[in-house]
Amino acid sequence: MKLHDSVERILRQKGSEVYSISPDATVYEALEMLEEKNIGALLVMAGDSLVGLLSERDYIRKVKLKGHSSTDLKVEEIMSSPVVTVSPKCSVDECMHCMTNKRCRHLPVVDEGKVVGVVSIGDLVNWIMTVQDVTIHQLEDYICGKYPA
């Protein structure tokens, strides 16, 4: 495990299940799905095409704070688009930089035009913590003479 590992490895470990909603669904329906799945964002798909991303942040900024009703608005009216995506070969480090620079918390992973998964900031932080833990144990083993020569 390294920071230069690809997000493909993260998807293999966490799974590649993707939750999505139609752009013509109501924001309320999207909120119900976010709650039901206990997630922070949904991909907005028109058929097989990724057309946007709807996050809790979108809801707060574009509906709640402006006094709109989630039952009246459609997902397409508040979704973030175009969506920042990465390829499965993108490294964890590159994804962290991308999220920082683009100020996003979820990155759909797209391979040859097809969504193959999503990585969140939490997924990347967990991966980094695991990498650091493994490195610490390897260094401890080396210092204590347990590391094979």
Buried (B, 14 or more C-beta within 10 A) or exposed (E): BEBEBBBBBBBEEBEBEBBBBBBEBBBBBBBBBBEEEEBBBBBBBEEEEBBBBBBBBBBEEBBEEEEBEBEEBBBBBBBBEEBBBBBBEBBBBBBBEBBEEEEBBBBBBBBEEEBBBBBBBEBBEBBBEEBEEEEEEEEEEEEEEEEEE
